[in-house]
């Protein structure tokens, strides 16, 4: 196989712009020359990497997988050249993507705890929905992904390509504001219709709640009055007394302890979830490799928040 580094850089540029003309300008070559270089790359690897039938162009499944390798090779080469030029990469931050609620409520105490065991750990955290985070991880645009895991409603990730650590557990619990007597304003145990604060159709946490309610008559009593993909968004509306919602318990600990929020139903309505940290095994960034090795040596009770 005869591969040129510039072809890999071309392919990475194309994956970012999704346009041959824009990528050609970025790479300072003519569009015909750029197209020939992508063709040469495809001939060298022996598969079609780019789906040219769409606008903007898209990568084939083989192209998406190869993109991780291409980015890895380009980044490793740049890192090696940086070391040779005397540039230190020791303090390079790890790019972590996380579900919004995990980024806001779970990540700060967890990373603080981890650093007490491993030492200083520079990180860059970006909050996004789980679907977007998976796409970013698959394309090699982040180092780690922090996400919920539900064996019954989870995203499908190849465990060999995307290994993970279980770093915590959480319960989705039904909650609402209390009435004047401290009872739930909207109880799952009654028979009246309930104003329901729901996750949007594509939200991961919404899939878990829908699995819980799949065959339950309660579904007929829920009257959706608000939808969002973010647990914190549902919490905000719930705190205004708009309705009841299923929200991760770590987002509500203080409010529950102070009695400002109460459960709308018993523990039989809880949805247990894991919290996992994922990486892509095709990416060999030194900082990620070091962190993964260190985490494998830590006791489980230390890893889990």
LOBAPA-326221 format. One record per residue (C-alpha): residue in one letter; x, y, z; residue number from 0. Coordinates in nm, 4 decimals. Each point is the difference from the previous one (the first is absolute). Layout:
<"a" <X Y Z> NUM>
...
END
This chain:
<"x" <0.0000 0.0000 0.0000> 0>
<"x" <0.1422 0.3389 -0.1017> 1>
<"x" <-0.1622 0.2820 0.1988> 2>
<"x" <0.1024 0.3632 0.0036> 3>
<"x" <-0.0456 0.2024 0.3175> 4>
<"x" <-0.1528 0.2889 -0.1958> 5>
<"x" <-0.2808 -0.2328 -0.1168> 6>
<"x" <-0.0890 -0.0737 0.3624> 7>
<"x" <0.0032 0.3723 0.0772> 8>
<"x" <-0.2204 0.0575 -0.3048> 9>
<"x" <-0.2450 -0.2632 0.1192> 10>
<"x" <-0.0175 0.1515 0.3511> 11>
<"x" <-0.0658 0.3421 -0.1554> 12>
<"x" <-0.2752 -0.1458 -0.2186> 13>
<"x" <-0.1663 -0.1642 0.2994> 14>
<"x" <-0.0161 0.3413 0.1683> 15>
<"x" <-0.1289 0.2092 -0.2916> 16>
<"x" <-0.2093 -0.2669 -0.1837> 17>
<"x" <0.0889 0.1908 -0.3172> 18>
<"x" <0.2651 -0.0688 -0.2642> 19>
<"x" <0.0230 0.3667 -0.0994> 20>
<"x" <0.0276 0.1289 0.3581> 21>
<"x" <0.2581 -0.2658 0.0867> 22>
<"x" <0.2037 0.0812 -0.3098> 23>
<"x" <0.0144 0.3666 0.1034> 24>
<"x" <0.0996 -0.0999 0.3520> 25>
<"x" <0.2755 -0.2261 -0.1334> 26>
<"x" <0.1157 0.2624 -0.2531> 27>
<"x" <-0.0465 -0.2163 -0.3092> 28>
<"x" <-0.2427 0.0018 -0.2909> 29>
<"x" <-0.3191 -0.1988 0.0349> 30>
<"x" <0.0925 -0.2476 -0.2796> 31>
<"x" <0.3367 -0.0618 0.1683> 32>
<"x" <-0.1670 -0.0470 0.3379> 33>
<"x" <-0.2528 -0.2450 -0.1486> 34>
<"x" <0.2812 -0.2016 -0.1585> 35>
<"x" <0.1781 -0.0239 0.3337> 36>
<"x" <-0.3132 -0.1331 0.1743> 37>
<"x" <-0.0406 -0.2532 -0.2846> 38>
<"x" <0.3631 -0.1037 0.0458> 39>
<"x" <-0.0620 -0.0521 0.3709> 40>
<"x" <-0.3042 -0.2177 -0.0730> 41>
<"x" <0.1994 -0.2077 -0.2493> 42>
<"x" <0.2814 -0.0430 0.2521> 43>
<"x" <-0.2299 -0.1258 0.2801> 44>
<"x" <-0.2177 -0.1987 -0.2405> 45>
<"x" <-0.3436 0.1307 0.1043> 46>
<"x" <-0.2287 0.2929 -0.0792> 47>
<"x" <0.0340 0.2535 0.2796> 48>
<"x" <-0.2250 0.2797 -0.1261> 49>
<"x" <-0.3669 -0.0121 -0.1023> 50>
<"x" <-0.0081 0.2514 -0.2854> 51>
<"x" <-0.3731 -0.0417 -0.0666> 52>
<"x" <-0.1031 0.2295 0.2885> 53>
<"x" <0.0229 0.3761 0.0449> 54>
<"x" <0.1842 0.0798 0.2154> 55>
<"x" <0.2104 -0.3099 -0.0549> 56>
<"x" <0.0083 -0.2673 0.2714> 57>
<"x" <0.2384 -0.2752 0.0990> 58>
<"x" <-0.0782 -0.3646 -0.0655> 59>
<"x" <-0.0030 -0.2331 0.3034> 60>
<"x" <0.3517 -0.1063 -0.0989> 61>
<"x" <0.0942 0.3666 -0.0286> 62>
<"x" <-0.1297 0.0786 0.3491> 63>
<"x" <0.2082 -0.2824 0.1444> 64>
<"x" <0.3098 0.0959 -0.1989> 65>
<"x" <-0.0388 0.3650 0.1074> 66>
<"x" <0.0914 -0.0933 0.3568> 67>
<"x" <0.3207 -0.1627 -0.1236> 68>
<"x" <0.0800 0.2915 -0.2312> 69>
<"x" <-0.0449 0.2539 0.2799> 70>
<"x" <0.2039 -0.2148 0.2333> 71>
<"x" <0.2924 -0.0257 -0.2455> 72>
<"x" <-0.0043 0.3737 -0.0766> 73>
<"x" <-0.0210 0.0950 0.3690> 74>
<"x" <0.2743 -0.2432 0.1010> 75>
<"x" <0.2267 0.1327 -0.2741> 76>
<"x" <-0.0621 0.3591 0.1081> 77>
<"x" <0.0617 -0.0940 0.3640> 78>
<"x" <0.3276 -0.1739 -0.0897> 79>
<"x" <0.1139 0.2997 -0.2026> 80>
<"x" <-0.0910 0.2231 0.2911> 81>
<"x" <0.2114 -0.2071 0.2372> 82>
<"x" <0.2909 0.0094 -0.2420> 83>
<"x" <-0.0288 0.3766 -0.0130> 84>
<"x" <0.0128 0.0188 0.3770> 85>
<"x" <-0.3724 0.0625 0.0544> 86>
<"x" <-0.1324 -0.1590 0.3172> 87>
<"x" <-0.3292 -0.1862 -0.0226> 88>
<"x" <-0.0023 -0.0888 0.3696> 89>
<"x" <-0.2770 0.2430 0.0893> 90>
<"x" <-0.2229 -0.0718 -0.2987> 91>
<"x" <-0.3628 -0.0008 0.1102> 92>
<"x" <-0.2301 -0.2954 -0.0580> 93>
<"x" <-0.3140 0.0813 -0.2006> 94>
<"x" <-0.3058 -0.1522 0.1686> 95>
<"x" <-0.3571 0.0125 -0.1290> 96>
<"x" <-0.2851 -0.0653 0.2420> 97>
<"x" <-0.3766 0.0032 0.0275> 98>
<"x" <-0.1181 0.3387 0.1284> 99>
<"x" <-0.1191 -0.1215 0.3405> 100>
<"x" <0.3231 -0.1962 0.0550> 101>
<"x" <0.2079 0.3031 -0.0979> 102>
<"x" <-0.1825 0.2254 0.2449> 103>
<"x" <-0.0589 -0.2201 0.3035> 104>
<"x" <0.2129 -0.3167 -0.0204> 105>
<"x" <0.3290 0.0907 -0.1682> 106>
<"x" <0.1380 0.2671 0.2410> 107>
<"x" <0.0003 -0.2147 0.3170> 108>
<"x" <0.1028 -0.3134 -0.1925> 109>
<"x" <0.3031 0.1561 -0.1745> 110>
<"x" <0.1031 0.1647 0.3272> 111>
<"x" <-0.0080 -0.3405 0.1712> 112>
<"x" <0.1945 -0.1603 -0.2864> 113>
<"x" <0.2719 0.2657 0.0122> 114>
<"x" <0.0531 -0.0683 0.3694> 115>
<"x" <0.1029 -0.3516 -0.0998> 116>
<"x" <0.1830 0.0708 -0.3257> 117>
<"x" <0.1290 0.3546 0.0329> 118>
<"x" <-0.0671 0.3028 -0.2192> 119>
<"x" <-0.2080 -0.0849 -0.3063> 120>
<"x" <-0.0564 0.2868 -0.2466> 121>
<"x" <-0.3371 -0.0418 -0.1726> 122>
<"x" <-0.2287 0.1807 -0.2442> 123>
<"x" <-0.3672 -0.0890 0.0487> 124>
<"x" <-0.2670 0.0500 -0.2648> 125>
<"x" <-0.3679 -0.0655 0.0781> 126>
<"x" <-0.2243 -0.1416 -0.2724> 127>
<"x" <-0.2784 -0.2533 -0.0418> 128>
<"x" <0.0960 -0.3670 0.0004> 129>
<"x" <-0.0639 -0.0518 -0.3724> 130>
<"x" <0.2360 0.2833 -0.0933> 131>
<"x" <0.2584 -0.1226 0.2516> 132>
<"x" <0.0018 -0.3482 -0.1544> 133>
<"x" <0.0523 0.1506 -0.3461> 134>
<"x" <0.2914 0.2107 0.1285> 135>
<"x" <0.1577 -0.3047 0.1681> 136>
<"x" <-0.0416 -0.2185 -0.3097> 137>
<"x" <0.1682 0.2588 -0.2222> 138>
<"x" <0.2933 0.0429 0.2366> 139>
<"x" <-0.0831 0.3620 0.0861> 140>
<"x" <0.0261 -0.0518 0.3758> 141>
<"x" <0.2143 -0.2045 0.2369> 142>
<"x" <-0.2666 -0.1253 0.2408> 143>
<"x" <-0.3781 -0.0111 0.0278> 144>
<"x" <-0.1976 0.0093 0.3244> 145>
<"x" <-0.3476 -0.1473 -0.0502> 146>
<"x" <-0.2874 -0.1888 0.1576> 147>
<"x" <-0.0305 -0.3721 -0.0661> 148>
<"x" <-0.3239 -0.1983 0.0035> 149>
<"x" <0.0246 -0.3656 -0.1150> 150>
<"x" <-0.3637 0.0148 -0.1122> 151>
<"x" <0.0045 0.3330 -0.1844> 152>
<"x" <0.3674 0.0702 -0.0610> 153>
<"x" <0.1905 0.1129 -0.3068> 154>
<"x" <0.1792 -0.2770 -0.1848> 155>
<"x" <0.3785 0.0344 0.0222> 156>
<"x" <0.2473 -0.2755 -0.0824> 157>
<"x" <0.1657 -0.0787 0.3335> 158>
<"x" <0.3337 -0.0828 -0.1671> 159>
<"x" <0.0179 0.3249 -0.1951> 160>
<"x" <-0.1585 0.2105 0.2764> 161>
<"x" <0.1041 -0.1447 0.3386> 162>
<"x" <-0.1527 0.1575 0.3097> 163>
<"x" <0.0269 0.0280 0.3782> 164>
<"x" <-0.3026 -0.0018 0.2277> 165>
<"x" <0.0604 0.3055 0.2192> 166>
<"x" <-0.3302 0.0405 0.1803> 167>
<"x" <-0.3654 -0.0884 0.0338> 168>
<"x" <-0.3067 0.2203 -0.0031> 169>
<"x" <-0.3764 -0.0336 0.0302> 170>
<"x" <-0.2507 0.1871 -0.2097> 171>
<"x" <-0.2724 0.0808 0.2502> 172>
<"x" <-0.3489 0.1486 -0.0504> 173>
<"x" <-0.0218 0.3374 0.1760> 174>
<"x" <-0.2174 0.3088 0.0380> 175>
<"x" <-0.0595 0.2858 0.2422> 176>
<"x" <-0.1775 -0.0677 0.3307> 177>
<"x" <-0.3401 0.1446 0.0864> 178>
<"x" <-0.0688 0.1880 0.3250> 179>
<"x" <-0.0114 -0.3269 0.1955> 180>
<"x" <0.3315 -0.1163 -0.1471> 181>
<"x" <-0.1685 -0.2574 -0.2222> 182>
<"x" <0.0815 -0.0234 -0.3739> 183>
<"x" <-0.2015 0.2440 -0.2108> 184>
<"x" <-0.0110 -0.2629 -0.2767> 185>
<"x" <-0.0080 -0.3584 0.1294> 186>
<"x" <0.0552 -0.3094 -0.2120> 187>
<"x" <-0.2067 -0.1944 0.2503> 188>
<"x" <-0.3282 0.1792 -0.0764> 189>
<"x" <-0.2333 -0.0179 -0.2969> 190>
<"x" <-0.0084 0.3613 -0.1245> 191>
<"x" <0.1766 0.1138 -0.3189> 192>
<"x" <0.3543 0.1239 0.0693> 193>
<"x" <0.1793 0.2953 -0.1623> 194>
<"x" <0.3133 -0.1683 -0.1313> 195>
<"x" <0.3387 0.1580 -0.0686> 196>
<"x" <0.1541 -0.2289 -0.2619> 197>
<"x" <0.3285 -0.0581 -0.1744> 198>
<"x" <-0.0053 0.0538 -0.3753> 199>
<"x" <-0.0223 -0.3019 -0.2274> 200>
<"x" <0.3713 -0.0304 -0.0718> 201>
<"x" <0.1228 0.0627 0.3550> 202>
<"x" <0.1759 -0.2990 0.1568> 203>
<"x" <-0.1628 0.0422 0.3420> 204>
<"x" <-0.3372 0.0146 -0.1718> 205>
<"x" <0.0565 -0.3473 -0.1460> 206>
<"x" <0.0586 -0.1399 0.3476> 207>
<"x" <-0.3188 0.1562 0.1375> 208>
<"x" <-0.1996 -0.1237 -0.2984> 209>
<"x" <0.1281 -0.3532 0.0633> 210>
<"x" <-0.1264 0.0249 0.3595> 211>
<"x" <-0.3449 0.1150 -0.1139> 212>
<"x" <-0.0205 -0.2192 -0.3095> 213>
<"x" <-0.2717 -0.2340 0.1251> 214>
<"x" <-0.1303 0.1984 0.2954> 215>
<"x" <-0.3510 0.1553 0.0107> 216>
<"x" <0.1578 0.3111 0.1545> 217>
<"x" <0.0897 0.1115 -0.3524> 218>
<"x" <-0.3644 0.0851 -0.0608> 219>
<"x" <-0.0014 0.2420 0.2957> 220>
<"x" <0.3068 0.1967 -0.1053> 221>
<"x" <-0.0823 0.3240 -0.1825> 222>
<"x" <0.3178 0.1436 -0.1498> 223>
<"x" <0.0213 0.3744 0.0673> 224>
<"x" <0.3698 0.0590 -0.0724> 225>
<"x" <0.2884 -0.1778 -0.1751> 226>
<"x" <0.3762 0.0447 -0.0054> 227>
<"x" <0.3055 -0.2211 -0.0485> 228>
<"x" <0.1661 0.1254 0.3197> 229>
<"x" <-0.0673 -0.1231 0.3531> 230>
<"x" <0.0928 0.3423 0.1387> 231>
<"x" <-0.2657 0.1540 -0.2250> 232>
<"x" <-0.2639 -0.2342 0.1397> 233>
<"x" <0.1186 0.0775 0.3523> 234>
<"x" <-0.0426 0.3712 -0.0614> 235>
<"x" <-0.3610 -0.0424 -0.1155> 236>
<"x" <-0.0743 -0.2460 0.2801> 237>
<"x" <0.1277 0.2540 0.2545> 238>
<"x" <-0.2566 0.2455 -0.1399> 239>
<"x" <-0.2794 -0.2443 0.0823> 240>
<"x" <-0.0861 -0.0673 -0.3648> 241>
<"x" <-0.0111 -0.3793 0.0359> 242>
<"x" <0.1845 -0.3176 0.0987> 243>
<"x" <0.3088 -0.1511 -0.1641> 244>
<"x" <0.2565 -0.2800 0.0236> 245>
<"x" <0.3334 0.1602 0.0902> 246>
<"x" <0.3397 -0.1473 0.1038> 247>
<"x" <0.0179 -0.0041 0.3786> 248>
<"x" <0.3408 0.1700 0.0208> 249>
<"x" <-0.1563 0.3090 -0.1611> 250>
<"x" <-0.2457 0.0308 0.2907> 251>
<"x" <0.1803 -0.1040 0.3176> 252>
<"x" <-0.0111 0.3377 0.1706> 253>
<"x" <-0.3611 0.0731 -0.0991> 254>
<"x" <-0.1139 -0.3449 0.1197> 255>
<"x" <0.1864 0.0331 0.3310> 256>
<"x" <-0.1559 0.3421 0.0618> 257>
<"x" <-0.3505 -0.1189 -0.0909> 258>
<"x" <-0.0331 0.2473 -0.2857> 259>
<"x" <-0.0524 -0.2963 -0.2350> 260>
<"x" <-0.1741 -0.3302 0.0772> 261>
<"x" <-0.0356 -0.3331 -0.1717> 262>
<"x" <-0.3099 -0.0361 -0.2156> 263>
<"x" <0.0053 -0.3793 0.0411> 264>
<"x" <0.1683 -0.2882 0.1823> 265>
<"x" <0.3299 -0.1670 -0.0806> 266>
<"x" <-0.1769 -0.2370 -0.2394> 267>
<"x" <-0.0120 0.2960 -0.2405> 268>
<"x" <0.3788 0.0558 0.0110> 269>
<"x" <0.2195 -0.0595 -0.3066> 270>
<"x" <0.3518 -0.1232 0.0963> 271>
<"x" <0.2836 0.1051 -0.2319> 272>
<"x" <0.3776 -0.0272 -0.0128> 273>
<"x" <0.2364 0.2847 -0.0777> 274>
<"x" <0.2876 -0.1035 -0.2250> 275>
<"x" <0.3180 0.1558 -0.1350> 276>
<"x" <0.0744 -0.1024 -0.3603> 277>
<"x" <0.3024 0.0298 -0.2254> 278>
<"x" <0.0794 -0.1082 -0.3559> 279>
<"x" <0.2670 -0.2716 -0.0063> 280>
<"x" <0.1058 0.1073 -0.3510> 281>
<"x" <0.1279 0.3323 0.1362> 282>
<"x" <0.3375 -0.0213 0.1727> 283>
<"x" <0.0421 0.3406 0.1583> 284>
<"x" <0.2690 -0.0282 0.2703> 285>
<"x" <-0.2049 0.1812 0.2646> 286>
<"x" <-0.3007 -0.2265 -0.0536> 287>
<"x" <0.2136 -0.3159 0.0036> 288>
<"x" <0.1640 0.1081 0.3256> 289>
<"x" <-0.3320 0.0867 0.1659> 290>
<"x" <-0.1573 -0.3306 -0.1077> 291>
<"x" <0.2926 -0.2012 0.1404> 292>
<"x" <-0.0154 0.1915 0.3277> 293>
<"x" <-0.3766 -0.0478 0.0311> 294>
<"x" <0.0356 -0.3744 -0.0547> 295>
<"x" <0.2187 -0.0142 0.3124> 296>
<"x" <-0.2433 0.1893 0.2221> 297>
<"x" <-0.2448 -0.1921 0.2212> 298>
<"x" <-0.3576 -0.0017 -0.1257> 299>
<"x" <-0.1334 0.1845 0.3047> 300>
<"x" <0.2426 0.2826 -0.0703> 301>
<"x" <-0.1024 0.0319 -0.3659> 302>
<"x" <-0.3702 0.0072 0.0728> 303>
<"x" <-0.1492 0.3215 0.1348> 304>
END
